[in-house]
Amino acid sequence: MAKAYEEILDAEKDLAQGQRDYNEGLAELRDGEREYLDAKEDVEEELAEAYAELMDAEEEIKKLEVPKWYVLDRNSNISFVSFELNSEKVSAVAKVFPIFFYMIAALVTLTTMTRMIEEERTQIGTLKALGYSKMTITAKYIVYCGLASFLGSAGGLFVGFKLIPYIIWNAYGVLFHLPDFIAAYNTRIGLIASGLAILSTLGATIYACNDALKEKPATLMLPRAPKAGKRIMLERIKFIWSRLSFNHKATARNLFRYKKHFFMTVIGISGCTALLVTGFGLRDSIGELATTQFNEIFKYELEIEVDNGWKDDTAFNEMLEDKSFIDSSIAVYSHKGDVSFKDEKEEVIIRATNLEELGEFIEFKDRASNEKLMVNKESIFITEKLSEVLELDVGDEFQLTNSDEKVAEFIVTGITENYAGNYVYMDEELFISSFNVVEEENFILAKPVDIGTEFEDIITEKMLSNEKVLNSTFVSQTKSTFDNLLAAIDYIIVFIIVSSGALAFIVLYNLTNININERNKELATLKVLGYYEEEVSTYIFRETRILTFIGMLVGLGLGNLLHAFVIITVESPSFMFGRDIKLFSYLISGLITIIFSVIVNLFMKKKLANIKMVDSMKAND
């Protein structure tokens, strides 16, 4: 019992200690609950504040504008575009020149080999009578002409791959920072060029040989009978024929008597003149592009790209209204877009504003008639090159897609002259209603009070210092690109003049030389009859001058067609070059042709002086 009593006392002590521990734990629990509730209240307040901030941030995000990305590739670099245009001009000339060179080469070969075979008629007739085949006889002349063609092609490959490209490259090096010129021989181009040259000359040789070998050996061994004289059409016109002197009548008869000489001279001279007209015409076309586009069509000098809210920017508007810098300006909508017509699409720049006011900054006129286009609220003007590429005409309906991929349909009311870029012009009210536009104008065209590098730098610095100005460009910067292009094309013109002059000299020298050799006895007879050397020279050179004049006239017309072909070939869908050739270009082309003709006559004058009068007494063996 005593032991049990002690255990009860111990248990009561443990119970009392447990009760105290319980009370302390309960007190701690109550304190923890109070701390939890206080912390929960604070966290809930912080979460509420954070949620409110998040909602505000989301609202601000919704108000942000979608950013625009401007990706500028190398085609946005003015120097690269300028160099590309220059290379296109060289390429266009390279597409046309070989055709004329091959034609002239074939012409010269034909006349030379024809004359050579004619001089060796007796030898050819003898060989044929001895039993030599036509192929064996022809092979002699093929080897002769083929060897000359091969050597000429070898020299031409060196000049074509090394010398001429090096000269042109260095010429453009004056305008551009170019790397060292490296020109490797191109086997494919070399084989094609040499092959065509050799084939054209051999073809002319085979033709001349076959023409002679058709005759019988007995006929070949006899001298060719002189051509019978014929009455010409001019003789039937009595009031003209009766007033001509004897020498002039003889010249008229000789022109029609030697028909082969007539046509070959006319063809050769016309080809050379056509190349000259093409060269000078290219210069006129490119010069017209720079002058007409940036002086007559675009009357403004400054383009300013602005950000939204520029109308509310006091500082920027004060700059526009500052008459010490800006004389006048106009705000326009300017966006990139696409014009679609008959399953064809072309990129354009859409410009919309009050067209009557825009007429003070951009000239709207028809190039052919030079008449201004009528402007109203429904006017839709497209540029001429766009009209050509898509075959759009006045009255046609087309689809226009703006930069936001919205599509609307419009009817063309006018086609305006333009050379650089494709544009669509319309009234701003029509633009806004058609595409549901809500933003304000993003482009400003301005006329500064002065033009000059220093003044332009001041305006550019002043404009770009404003945060509302995204870009500021003077038209003179673009114009200088085309001025450089015009300067570079002069080197090509010089090359064309030298090449065409060399062709003219070769053709005239060759044909005049053949003409004199064929008529050696006739000219010797004239000397026996008492003609002075000057009279004999006049007798021959009068024919050359007339043929040169006829070839020059034909060449002027042919050059006009060739120029049109080159221009159409080299034009890109967004650039149009001038189509007209100035009168001065025709005159200078004709004058250069005449000058080379006079030089040939001076060379041939010595040959005429060396003709001996005793030659008139020699009989043909």
PLY file of the C-alpha trace (Angstrom):
ply
format ascii 1.0
element vertex 621
property float x
property float y
property float z
element edge 620
property int vertex1
property int vertex2
end_header
0.00 0.00 0.00
2.82 2.34 0.90
4.55 1.56 -2.36
1.38 2.11 -4.32
0.76 5.37 -2.47
4.21 6.59 -3.52
3.48 5.70 -7.12
0.23 7.71 -6.92
2.14 10.73 -5.61
4.68 10.43 -8.40
1.92 10.14 -10.95
0.19 13.23 -9.57
3.45 15.11 -9.88
3.76 13.96 -13.53
0.15 14.95 -14.13
0.74 18.42 -12.71
3.88 18.79 -14.86
1.94 17.61 -17.91
-0.82 20.12 -17.15
1.75 22.90 -16.97
3.32 21.75 -20.27
-0.13 21.63 -21.83
-0.94 25.15 -20.70
2.36 26.42 -22.05
1.81 24.63 -25.43
-1.71 26.03 -25.61
-0.35 29.53 -25.01
2.24 29.00 -27.78
-0.49 27.75 -30.12
-2.57 30.84 -29.49
0.47 33.07 -30.11
1.22 31.15 -33.36
-2.39 31.51 -34.50
-2.22 35.26 -33.90
1.08 35.50 -35.86
-0.39 33.40 -38.69
-3.49 35.51 -38.95
-1.43 38.71 -38.92
0.97 37.34 -41.61
-1.94 36.06 -43.70
-3.53 39.47 -43.67
-0.26 41.10 -44.76
0.32 38.56 -47.56
-3.22 38.95 -48.82
-2.72 42.71 -48.95
0.57 42.25 -50.83
-1.03 39.76 -53.26
-3.87 42.17 -53.88
-1.44 44.98 -54.58
0.66 42.72 -56.86
-2.45 41.59 -58.74
-3.50 45.20 -59.21
-0.02 46.00 -60.57
-0.22 42.99 -62.89
-3.58 44.16 -64.24
-2.20 47.65 -64.76
0.82 46.20 -66.59
-1.44 44.13 -68.83
-3.42 47.24 -69.69
-0.20 49.05 -70.54
0.91 46.13 -72.74
-2.41 46.27 -74.58
-1.81 49.95 -75.27
1.65 49.31 -76.79
1.90 49.51 -80.64
3.10 46.52 -82.61
6.77 47.25 -83.41
7.92 47.57 -87.03
11.04 45.80 -88.22
13.20 47.41 -90.88
15.38 44.83 -92.61
17.91 46.55 -94.86
19.82 44.27 -97.21
22.64 45.28 -99.53
20.10 46.51 -102.10
19.38 49.38 -99.70
22.98 50.56 -100.06
23.20 53.36 -102.61
26.71 52.44 -103.74
25.74 48.80 -104.30
22.65 49.76 -106.31
24.72 52.22 -108.34
27.38 49.60 -109.10
24.66 47.10 -110.03
23.11 49.59 -112.47
26.54 50.22 -114.00
27.14 46.50 -114.46
23.73 46.17 -116.12
24.70 48.82 -118.66
27.94 47.01 -119.48
25.98 43.77 -119.73
23.46 45.32 -122.11
26.22 46.57 -124.40
27.92 43.15 -124.22
24.73 41.50 -125.46
24.60 43.63 -128.61
28.24 44.24 -129.57
29.23 40.63 -130.45
26.40 40.36 -132.97
27.67 43.35 -134.92
31.30 42.29 -134.62
30.51 38.84 -136.00
28.50 40.38 -138.83
31.32 42.78 -139.70
33.90 39.98 -139.44
31.85 37.82 -141.80
31.39 40.79 -144.15
35.11 41.62 -144.25
36.02 37.94 -144.67
33.52 37.50 -147.47
34.78 40.50 -149.40
38.46 39.63 -148.80
38.14 35.97 -149.75
35.90 36.77 -152.69
38.53 39.17 -153.98
41.31 36.64 -153.34
39.47 33.87 -155.17
38.64 36.24 -158.00
42.32 37.09 -158.41
43.20 33.38 -158.50
40.51 32.31 -160.97
43.07 31.09 -163.47
44.89 29.03 -160.84
41.63 27.54 -159.56
40.57 26.70 -163.13
43.93 25.03 -163.80
43.74 22.94 -160.62
40.21 21.90 -161.43
41.22 20.96 -165.00
44.08 18.83 -163.60
41.55 16.78 -161.65
41.75 18.30 -158.16
38.46 17.94 -156.32
36.42 20.88 -155.14
37.13 19.89 -151.54
40.91 19.90 -152.11
40.83 23.31 -153.79
38.53 24.72 -151.11
40.78 23.30 -148.36
43.59 25.65 -149.44
41.47 28.72 -148.72
39.94 27.17 -145.62
43.41 26.60 -144.17
44.43 30.17 -145.06
41.30 31.74 -143.57
41.14 29.27 -140.66
44.71 30.00 -139.60
44.04 33.75 -139.71
40.80 33.27 -137.73
42.57 31.09 -135.16
45.35 33.62 -134.61
42.83 36.46 -134.48
40.71 34.54 -131.95
43.77 33.90 -129.77
44.55 37.61 -129.71
40.89 38.42 -129.17
40.67 36.12 -126.15
43.55 37.94 -124.51
42.06 41.36 -125.28
38.56 40.25 -124.28
39.47 38.51 -121.02
42.35 40.67 -119.85
42.68 44.07 -121.48
39.13 45.41 -122.02
37.72 44.22 -118.63
40.80 45.67 -116.92
40.23 49.06 -118.57
36.51 49.09 -117.66
37.23 47.92 -114.09
39.79 50.69 -113.55
37.38 53.22 -115.05
34.76 52.32 -112.44
37.48 52.29 -109.80
37.44 56.08 -110.01
33.88 56.04 -108.60
33.96 52.98 -106.32
36.41 51.36 -103.92
36.91 48.10 -105.78
39.17 45.12 -104.99
42.04 44.16 -107.25
40.84 42.99 -110.65
41.09 39.23 -111.20
40.06 37.93 -114.63
40.42 34.21 -115.28
39.90 32.71 -118.69
36.43 31.26 -119.03
36.67 28.13 -121.16
33.00 28.02 -122.08
32.79 31.67 -123.14
36.16 31.42 -124.92
35.09 28.37 -126.93
31.76 29.92 -127.86
33.30 33.24 -128.91
36.20 31.66 -130.83
33.95 29.02 -132.35
31.46 31.55 -133.64
34.24 33.77 -135.02
35.96 30.88 -136.81
32.68 29.44 -138.10
31.51 32.81 -139.43
34.76 33.42 -141.33
35.00 29.83 -142.60
31.37 29.96 -143.67
32.02 33.08 -145.71
35.11 31.44 -147.27
33.27 28.24 -148.21
30.47 30.30 -149.73
32.92 32.31 -151.85
34.76 29.16 -152.99
31.59 27.29 -153.93
30.41 30.27 -155.92
33.61 30.17 -158.03
33.87 26.37 -158.30
30.42 26.15 -159.89
31.98 27.40 -163.14
33.74 25.15 -165.63
37.58 25.03 -165.73
37.66 26.65 -169.18
35.57 29.55 -167.95
37.69 29.97 -164.82
40.91 30.12 -166.85
39.53 33.04 -168.85
39.33 36.55 -167.34
35.85 37.44 -166.15
34.01 39.53 -168.70
33.30 43.06 -167.50
29.79 43.72 -166.40
27.58 45.17 -169.05
26.43 48.68 -168.50
22.76 49.22 -167.75
20.49 52.16 -167.75
19.63 53.20 -164.24
16.38 54.63 -162.99
17.89 58.08 -162.56
18.43 58.29 -166.35
14.68 58.15 -166.85
14.26 61.32 -164.79
15.34 63.67 -167.56
15.22 66.98 -165.72
17.72 65.65 -163.17
19.89 63.46 -165.43
20.35 66.17 -168.03
21.75 68.56 -165.43
24.40 66.13 -164.15
28.01 66.38 -165.33
29.78 63.47 -167.02
31.66 62.56 -163.83
28.50 62.57 -161.78
26.72 60.39 -164.35
29.62 57.93 -164.27
29.49 57.85 -160.49
25.74 57.17 -160.50
26.18 54.29 -162.97
29.08 52.79 -161.00
27.09 52.79 -157.78
24.46 50.53 -159.28
26.92 48.60 -161.44
28.87 47.20 -158.49
25.92 46.06 -156.38
27.95 43.82 -154.08
30.27 46.70 -153.23
27.24 48.94 -152.73
25.43 46.67 -150.27
28.54 45.62 -148.35
29.62 49.21 -147.79
26.13 50.31 -146.77
25.74 47.36 -144.38
29.17 47.87 -142.81
28.81 51.62 -142.34
25.22 51.36 -141.10
26.30 48.82 -138.45
29.07 51.10 -137.20
26.80 54.15 -137.17
24.10 52.17 -135.34
26.57 51.28 -132.59
27.55 54.94 -132.23
23.90 56.03 -132.03
23.27 53.32 -129.42
26.21 54.46 -127.31
25.27 58.13 -127.35
21.60 57.18 -126.92
22.40 55.27 -123.74
24.04 58.38 -122.39
20.99 60.47 -123.26
18.64 57.92 -121.67
20.54 57.76 -118.38
21.10 61.51 -118.35
17.38 62.04 -118.84
16.67 59.72 -115.92
18.71 61.82 -113.49
17.64 65.22 -114.78
13.95 64.61 -115.45
13.21 62.49 -112.38
14.87 64.68 -109.75
14.49 68.13 -111.28
11.20 68.08 -113.16
9.06 65.27 -111.71
10.17 65.36 -108.06
10.08 69.06 -107.20
10.80 68.53 -103.50
14.30 68.08 -102.06
13.73 66.51 -98.64
11.93 63.34 -97.47
11.18 63.02 -93.75
9.85 59.78 -92.23
8.02 60.54 -88.96
6.62 58.57 -86.03
3.05 58.61 -84.72
2.17 61.66 -82.69
4.34 64.03 -84.67
1.44 66.46 -85.07
1.38 66.97 -81.31
5.13 67.57 -81.10
5.52 71.34 -80.82
9.28 71.37 -81.43
9.00 69.36 -84.65
6.17 71.47 -86.05
8.14 74.61 -85.27
11.00 73.22 -87.37
8.63 72.59 -90.31
7.22 76.11 -90.03
10.64 77.74 -89.69
10.92 79.66 -92.98
14.65 80.05 -92.54
14.98 76.31 -93.20
11.82 74.93 -94.84
10.01 76.87 -97.55
6.99 74.53 -97.81
6.02 70.96 -96.93
3.19 68.45 -97.26
2.29 65.41 -95.14
1.48 62.18 -97.02
0.67 58.57 -96.34
3.55 56.52 -97.75
3.35 52.73 -97.52
4.73 49.77 -99.40
2.18 47.65 -101.21
1.49 45.32 -104.13
-0.47 45.90 -107.33
-2.12 42.78 -108.79
-3.52 42.57 -112.32
-4.14 39.49 -114.48
-2.28 37.12 -112.15
0.75 39.41 -112.15
2.00 41.26 -109.08
4.44 44.13 -108.66
5.72 45.99 -105.60
4.83 49.67 -105.37
4.94 52.62 -103.00
1.50 54.00 -102.16
1.35 57.76 -101.59
-1.89 59.39 -100.53
-2.68 63.01 -99.74
-4.49 65.94 -101.31
-3.42 65.43 -104.95
-3.99 69.06 -105.90
-1.56 70.17 -103.20
0.80 67.28 -104.01
1.00 68.64 -107.56
3.23 71.42 -106.18
5.75 68.75 -105.11
5.34 66.03 -107.78
4.61 66.64 -111.48
1.75 64.49 -112.81
1.95 64.42 -116.61
1.80 62.11 -119.61
5.28 61.55 -121.08
4.19 61.20 -124.72
1.89 64.24 -124.89
3.59 66.22 -122.09
0.11 67.18 -120.84
-0.73 67.41 -117.13
-3.12 64.83 -115.70
-6.53 65.94 -114.45
-6.80 65.71 -110.64
-9.92 65.03 -108.55
-10.99 63.12 -105.43
-11.31 59.85 -107.40
-7.97 60.09 -109.21
-5.77 56.98 -109.21
-2.40 57.61 -110.89
0.14 54.86 -111.59
3.66 55.29 -112.97
4.50 54.47 -116.57
6.86 51.53 -115.94
4.27 49.86 -113.70
1.77 50.29 -116.51
4.15 48.59 -118.97
5.12 45.69 -116.69
1.53 44.78 -115.74
0.00 45.99 -119.05
-2.30 48.30 -117.12
-4.07 51.05 -119.01
-6.45 53.85 -118.14
-9.83 52.39 -117.19
-8.46 49.03 -116.01
-9.39 47.79 -112.54
-6.63 46.40 -110.33
-6.17 45.17 -106.76
-3.99 47.10 -104.35
-2.64 45.49 -101.16
-1.29 47.82 -98.48
1.41 47.14 -95.85
-1.24 45.76 -93.43
-2.27 43.13 -96.02
-5.61 44.86 -96.61
-6.90 44.63 -100.18
-8.95 47.15 -102.14
-9.86 47.58 -105.80
-9.28 50.74 -107.83
-9.60 51.93 -111.43
-6.67 53.61 -113.19
-7.49 57.20 -114.15
-4.04 58.32 -115.31
-0.51 57.14 -116.12
2.18 59.56 -115.02
5.75 59.89 -116.20
8.28 58.41 -113.78
11.67 56.74 -114.10
12.86 55.63 -110.63
10.51 53.34 -108.67
6.86 52.37 -109.05
4.22 54.52 -107.34
0.45 54.63 -106.90
-0.98 58.08 -106.08
-4.47 58.72 -104.68
-6.43 61.15 -102.52
-6.05 60.64 -98.77
-9.82 60.42 -98.16
-10.08 57.58 -100.69
-7.07 55.87 -99.12
-8.44 56.13 -95.58
-11.92 54.90 -96.50
-10.63 52.04 -98.68
-8.19 50.62 -96.10
-9.83 51.83 -92.83
-6.72 53.73 -91.87
-6.69 55.20 -88.36
-3.08 56.39 -87.98
-1.84 59.76 -89.16
0.47 60.57 -92.06
3.93 59.02 -91.77
5.87 60.93 -94.43
6.62 64.57 -95.15
7.87 66.01 -98.43
9.59 69.36 -98.03
11.27 72.10 -100.04
14.23 73.63 -98.17
14.97 77.29 -98.75
18.48 76.47 -99.97
20.39 73.58 -101.49
23.99 72.80 -100.65
26.05 70.27 -98.75
26.55 72.44 -95.67
22.92 73.54 -95.53
21.72 69.96 -96.01
23.94 68.78 -93.17
22.48 71.44 -90.88
18.89 70.47 -91.69
19.63 66.75 -91.39
21.25 67.20 -87.98
18.38 69.41 -86.84
15.75 66.92 -88.01
17.38 63.80 -86.60
17.77 65.45 -83.21
13.98 65.21 -82.83
12.66 61.89 -81.52
9.66 62.01 -83.87
11.93 61.89 -86.96
12.77 58.33 -87.96
14.73 59.21 -91.08
15.66 62.25 -93.12
16.92 61.97 -96.72
17.74 64.57 -99.36
16.84 63.75 -102.96
20.26 65.06 -104.00
21.84 61.97 -102.42
19.88 59.70 -104.76
20.48 62.02 -107.69
24.24 61.90 -107.14
24.07 58.12 -107.60
22.69 58.54 -111.10
25.13 61.35 -111.83
27.95 58.94 -111.02
26.29 56.40 -113.28
26.27 58.95 -116.08
29.95 59.71 -115.51
30.83 56.02 -115.60
28.85 55.40 -118.78
31.14 57.90 -120.54
33.93 55.30 -120.41
31.68 52.85 -122.21
30.81 55.53 -124.77
34.52 56.07 -125.47
34.97 52.32 -125.91
31.99 52.20 -128.29
33.34 55.13 -130.33
36.80 53.57 -130.64
35.42 50.13 -131.50
32.85 51.45 -133.96
35.43 53.75 -135.53
37.84 50.83 -135.92
35.07 48.80 -137.57
34.20 51.67 -139.89
37.86 52.12 -140.81
38.35 48.39 -141.49
35.20 48.10 -143.59
35.84 51.23 -145.61
39.55 50.50 -146.07
38.91 46.93 -147.15
36.08 47.71 -149.55
37.76 50.80 -151.00
40.97 48.84 -151.49
39.07 46.06 -153.30
37.20 48.63 -155.37
40.47 50.23 -156.49
42.11 46.86 -157.26
39.12 45.71 -159.30
39.14 48.93 -161.33
42.88 49.32 -161.64
42.86 49.31 -165.46
39.92 51.69 -165.56
41.71 54.19 -163.33
44.96 53.81 -165.29
43.00 54.50 -168.47
41.58 57.67 -166.95
45.12 58.84 -166.23
46.07 58.10 -169.85
43.09 60.17 -170.99
44.47 63.17 -169.10
42.78 63.00 -165.71
44.84 64.55 -162.95
45.47 62.55 -159.77
43.06 64.79 -157.86
40.35 64.15 -160.44
40.92 60.39 -160.28
40.73 60.53 -156.47
37.51 62.54 -156.65
36.11 60.05 -159.16
36.61 57.13 -156.73
36.05 58.87 -153.42
32.81 60.43 -154.60
31.35 56.94 -154.67
32.76 56.21 -151.22
31.28 59.41 -149.83
27.85 58.66 -151.30
27.90 55.09 -149.98
29.07 56.35 -146.59
26.25 58.88 -146.51
23.65 56.24 -147.43
25.06 53.80 -144.86
25.08 56.57 -142.27
21.38 57.35 -142.89
20.47 53.66 -142.64
22.61 53.37 -139.51
20.84 56.28 -137.83
17.51 54.51 -138.23
18.98 51.14 -137.25
20.66 52.74 -134.23
17.30 54.06 -133.05
15.87 50.52 -133.12
18.98 49.06 -131.50
18.88 51.68 -128.75
15.25 50.85 -128.02
16.14 47.15 -127.82
19.03 47.75 -125.41
16.92 50.03 -123.19
14.06 47.53 -122.96
16.54 44.70 -122.28
18.39 46.46 -119.48
15.42 48.03 -117.71
14.29 46.47 -114.43
10.62 46.35 -113.35
11.17 49.33 -111.04
13.37 51.53 -113.25
12.60 53.09 -116.59
15.19 54.87 -118.70
14.63 57.66 -121.17
13.38 56.53 -124.56
14.43 59.50 -126.69
17.75 60.17 -128.40
18.80 63.80 -128.67
19.40 65.38 -132.07
23.00 66.09 -131.08
23.63 62.35 -130.61
22.47 61.66 -134.18
24.62 64.49 -135.50
27.77 63.47 -133.61
27.33 59.82 -134.65
27.04 60.81 -138.30
29.98 63.21 -137.98
32.25 60.51 -136.49
31.33 58.16 -139.34
32.20 60.84 -141.89
35.51 61.60 -140.15
36.61 57.96 -140.38
35.55 57.89 -144.01
37.76 60.92 -144.70
40.69 59.23 -142.90
40.28 56.14 -145.11
40.24 58.32 -148.23
43.49 59.95 -147.13
45.10 56.52 -146.76
43.79 55.39 -150.15
44.93 58.52 -151.91
48.52 57.26 -151.91
47.41 53.97 -153.47
45.68 55.84 -156.29
48.81 57.88 -156.89
50.84 54.67 -157.32
48.67 53.39 -160.20
50.79 53.35 -163.34
49.37 54.48 -166.67
51.10 51.55 -168.39
48.66 49.21 -166.58
45.97 50.28 -169.03
47.95 48.69 -171.87
48.38 45.29 -170.19
46.23 42.42 -171.38
44.84 39.78 -169.08
46.93 36.61 -169.20
0 1
1 2
2 3
3 4
4 5
5 6
6 7
7 8
8 9
9 10
10 11
11 12
12 13
13 14
14 15
15 16
16 17
17 18
18 19
19 20
20 21
21 22
22 23
23 24
24 25
25 26
26 27
27 28
28 29
29 30
30 31
31 32
32 33
33 34
34 35
35 36
36 37
37 38
38 39
39 40
40 41
41 42
42 43
43 44
44 45
45 46
46 47
47 48
48 49
49 50
50 51
51 52
52 53
53 54
54 55
55 56
56 57
57 58
58 59
59 60
60 61
61 62
62 63
63 64
64 65
65 66
66 67
67 68
68 69
69 70
70 71
71 72
72 73
73 74
74 75
75 76
76 77
77 78
78 79
79 80
80 81
81 82
82 83
83 84
84 85
85 86
86 87
87 88
88 89
89 90
90 91
91 92
92 93
93 94
94 95
95 96
96 97
97 98
98 99
99 100
100 101
101 102
102 103
103 104
104 105
105 106
106 107
107 108
108 109
109 110
110 111
111 112
112 113
113 114
114 115
115 116
116 117
117 118
118 119
119 120
120 121
121 122
122 123
123 124
124 125
125 126
126 127
127 128
128 129
129 130
130 131
131 132
132 133
133 134
134 135
135 136
136 137
137 138
138 139
139 140
140 141
141 142
142 143
143 144
144 145
145 146
146 147
147 148
148 149
149 150
150 151
151 152
152 153
153 154
154 155
155 156
156 157
157 158
158 159
159 160
160 161
161 162
162 163
163 164
164 165
165 166
166 167
167 168
168 169
169 170
170 171
171 172
172 173
173 174
174 175
175 176
176 177
177 178
178 179
179 180
180 181
181 182
182 183
183 184
184 185
185 186
186 187
187 188
188 189
189 190
190 191
191 192
192 193
193 194
194 195
195 196
196 197
197 198
198 199
199 200
200 201
201 202
202 203
203 204
204 205
205 206
206 207
207 208
208 209
209 210
210 211
211 212
212 213
213 214
214 215
215 216
216 217
217 218
218 219
219 220
220 221
221 222
222 223
223 224
224 225
225 226
226 227
227 228
228 229
229 230
230 231
231 232
232 233
233 234
234 235
235 236
236 237
237 238
238 239
239 240
240 241
241 242
242 243
243 244
244 245
245 246
246 247
247 248
248 249
249 250
250 251
251 252
252 253
253 254
254 255
255 256
256 257
257 258
258 259
259 260
260 261
261 262
262 263
263 264
264 265
265 266
266 267
267 268
268 269
269 270
270 271
271 272
272 273
273 274
274 275
275 276
276 277
277 278
278 279
279 280
280 281
281 282
282 283
283 284
284 285
285 286
286 287
287 288
288 289
289 290
290 291
291 292
292 293
293 294
294 295
295 296
296 297
297 298
298 299
299 300
300 301
301 302
302 303
303 304
304 305
305 306
306 307
307 308
308 309
309 310
310 311
311 312
312 313
313 314
314 315
315 316
316 317
317 318
318 319
319 320
320 321
321 322
322 323
323 324
324 325
325 326
326 327
327 328
328 329
329 330
330 331
331 332
332 333
333 334
334 335
335 336
336 337
337 338
338 339
339 340
340 341
341 342
342 343
343 344
344 345
345 346
346 347
347 348
348 349
349 350
350 351
351 352
352 353
353 354
354 355
355 356
356 357
357 358
358 359
359 360
360 361
361 362
362 363
363 364
364 365
365 366
366 367
367 368
368 369
369 370
370 371
371 372
372 373
373 374
374 375
375 376
376 377
377 378
378 379
379 380
380 381
381 382
382 383
383 384
384 385
385 386
386 387
387 388
388 389
389 390
390 391
391 392
392 393
393 394
394 395
395 396
396 397
397 398
398 399
399 400
400 401
401 402
402 403
403 404
404 405
405 406
406 407
407 408
408 409
409 410
410 411
411 412
412 413
413 414
414 415
415 416
416 417
417 418
418 419
419 420
420 421
421 422
422 423
423 424
424 425
425 426
426 427
427 428
428 429
429 430
430 431
431 432
432 433
433 434
434 435
435 436
436 437
437 438
438 439
439 440
440 441
441 442
442 443
443 444
444 445
445 446
446 447
447 448
448 449
449 450
450 451
451 452
452 453
453 454
454 455
455 456
456 457
457 458
458 459
459 460
460 461
461 462
462 463
463 464
464 465
465 466
466 467
467 468
468 469
469 470
470 471
471 472
472 473
473 474
474 475
475 476
476 477
477 478
478 479
479 480
480 481
481 482
482 483
483 484
484 485
485 486
486 487
487 488
488 489
489 490
490 491
491 492
492 493
493 494
494 495
495 496
496 497
497 498
498 499
499 500
500 501
501 502
502 503
503 504
504 505
505 506
506 507
507 508
508 509
509 510
510 511
511 512
512 513
513 514
514 515
515 516
516 517
517 518
518 519
519 520
520 521
521 522
522 523
523 524
524 525
525 526
526 527
527 528
528 529
529 530
530 531
531 532
532 533
533 534
534 535
535 536
536 537
537 538
538 539
539 540
540 541
541 542
542 543
543 544
544 545
545 546
546 547
547 548
548 549
549 550
550 551
551 552
552 553
553 554
554 555
555 556
556 557
557 558
558 559
559 560
560 561
561 562
562 563
563 564
564 565
565 566
566 567
567 568
568 569
569 570
570 571
571 572
572 573
573 574
574 575
575 576
576 577
577 578
578 579
579 580
580 581
581 582
582 583
583 584
584 585
585 586
586 587
587 588
588 589
589 590
590 591
591 592
592 593
593 594
594 595
595 596
596 597
597 598
598 599
599 600
600 601
601 602
602 603
603 604
604 605
605 606
606 607
607 608
608 609
609 610
610 611
611 612
612 613
613 614
614 615
615 616
616 617
617 618
618 619
619 620
